Structure formats: structure tokens, C-alpha cells
Amino acid sequence: MQRRPLLKLAALWPLGAAAGTPLPLVYPRHQALDDPQQGYVTALLQMALARSGQAYSLRRSELRMVQTRAMQEIAMASGSVDVVWAMTSRARETQLLPVRIPIDRGLIGWRVALIHARQPLLLRGVRSIAALARLSAGQMRDWPDSAILQANGLRLDTSSTYEGLFQQLAAGRIDYFPRSVIEAQSELASHAQLPLALDTHLVIRYPAALYFFVGKHRPELARHIETGLETMLADGSFAQLFQRHFGRLAEALQLSRRYVLELANPDLPEETPLARKALWYRPKHY
């Protein structure tokens, strides 16, 4: 499949902006007390903006926001948030303007499970969706993962708060909490006070992408981010930053030794650049 241009919209510069005048750019403060993605994503965004041809001044929002709230603020052009990073879905690409370069190289769709520490063998014998469906997974209500898991017939208990999911797992109200491989270890470490553990037997995989999203009224911002990311892909700085943050994850999590349970993602937009192989992560021996 030939790659289609991401954006065909003309640049619409904000009134009074010039290439050398820094424009404010606000990203949402995450609900997580220690967001495992933020250091990498904000560094990537900052580097991309520096290569965009327009100067931006990046800062975090004053208020903590769940993804749904942040996306609503962007869609309404409230001015409180300008850019968000989130897993793509058909609904999200209808609501906002995506920059279709997976900033996580698709790792958001590689899931390992946080489990209760007293059940280290919970997922050892799971070899089918039917077997996994006997257990209850926890997810946030507004995450696209919830729809994906349910579409594949898995049992789900949802929460309106991110931190609440760790509490539910510790209390035994859910059996496992699937987390992307870029989140699981740091989340376990940041909740060391709870009786949680990381499963070592299973990886759940579905095609997914973490994108930067902006408002449809800001095509110039999407174009600038895309230009910067493409420049980083071409000069190798994207790969270097990714490797520095996540290069050892696959080895540490021993993905090649785990049983891989493949799920479908019916909510993945057709425009997802799956054919552009250089954008996607593949562990050795997979």
C-alpha cells in the first residue's frame, strides 16, 4: 500500500504569528502521579517542534485531565490544551486531526499484565481468548483499549479514574490490568506500596498506534509536528530517542519467550500506515 499524504490542508497561521515568534503550545497534565510516557513524549515533541520551521513554547496545563477531557478541550478550541498524545481510534480521528506517525512505534498495542502478587501463575496456562475471557480485566472507560478487549469477547471492569484501577487490582476486584510494554514496569515501580506483580507468561498484541492529536482548526500545527517527526525519522534522532527510552524493554520483559495472544482491532482506522514498516516495532525472533 502506498503511503498517503498525512495532511493536504493549507497552513493557516495564527493572526500575528511569524516563523521566528514562539507560539504557546499546551499539553495536558496527566491524571497519573508518575506518567511513564511523559518524559519520552514531551522530549520527542520538543525535538520535533524545533525542526518544524516555527518556534513554539511548550508547557503543561494547570489542571490534570483524563484523555476524554483533554480531547474535548482541544475540539472545542477552548485554548486550555493544544495537543494531546493518545491511542488512535475511528472516533478520535473524526473528532481531532491526527499526525499519523506512531510515536510509540506501535508498542501501545503490546500488552503485558499487572496481576496480584499472590497469583504469579494466573496467566501461565492462557493460550486462547476463551481462556483469558474467564478472567476480568481492568481498563479506563474512555480508553480505546476497552472497546478492543470487549470486541474480542473479553470480560472487562472499567473505572473513571486511572489510580483506581491499581487499587481495584490490589483489592482483588479485577484479575489483571493489561498495560503497554512502555508503561508496565514503571507503573509497577510507582505503585510499589501495593501487592502487585508483573505477569511473565503472556503478551496480548493488537495493532494500535499512539499519535499526536491537534484540533481540526489547527492544520498548521499538525503540519509542523509532522514535518519535525519526518525530519527526525530521516536523520535518525527519532530512533535514537526511542532506543534510549525503550530499547531495553523487550529484553527485560522477555517478549520473545512469552505466549503471544493476538487480538483484532476493529476500531483501527484504514489510514493507519501499517505498510510503512520502518514506523513499527518488531521484537527479535517474533
C-alpha positions, 0 to 999 in steps of 0.5 A: 500500500502506498503511503498517503499524504498525512495532511493536504490542508493549507497552513493557516497561521495564527493572526500575528504569528511569524516563523521566528515568534514562539507560539504557546503550545499546551499539553495536558497534565496527566491524571497519573502521579508518575506518567511513564510516557511523559518524559519520552513524549514531551522530549520527542515533541520538543525535538520535533517542534524545533525542526518544524520551521516555527518556534513554539513554547511548550508547557503543561496545563494547570489542571490534570485531565483524563484523555476524554477531557483533554480531547474535548478541550482541544475540539472545542478550541477552548485554548486550555490544551493544544495537543494531546498524545493518545491511542488512535481510534475511528472516533478520535480521528473524526473528532481531532486531526491526527499526525499519523506517525506512531510515536510509540512505534506501535508498542501501545498495542503490546500488552503485558499484565499487572496481576496480584502478587499472590497469583504469579501463575494466573496467566501461565496456562492462557493460550486462547481468548476463551481462556483469558475471557474467564478472567476480568480485566481492568481498563479506563472507560474512555480508553480505546483499549476497552472497546478492543478487549470487549470486541474480542469477547473479553470480560472487562471492569472499567473505572473513571479514574486511572489510580483506581484501577491499581487499587481495584487490582490490589483489592482483588476486584479485577484479575489483571490490568493489561498495560503497554510494554512502555508503561508496565514496569514503571507503573509497577515501580510507582505503585510499589506500596501495593501487592502487585506483580508483573505477569511473565507468561503472556503478551496480548498484541493488537495493532494500535498506534499512539499519535499526536492529536491537534484540533481540526482548526489547527492544520498548521500545527499538525503540519509542523509536528509532522514535518519535525517527526519526518525530519527526525525519522530521516536523520535518525534522532527519532530512533535514537530517542526511542532506543534510549527510552525503550530499547531495553524493554523487550529484553527485560520483559522477555517478549520473545519467550512469552505466549503471544495472544493476538487480538483484532482491532476493529476500531483501527482506522484504514489510514493507519500506515501499517505498510510503512514498516520502518514506523513499527516495532518488531521484537527479535525472533517474533 
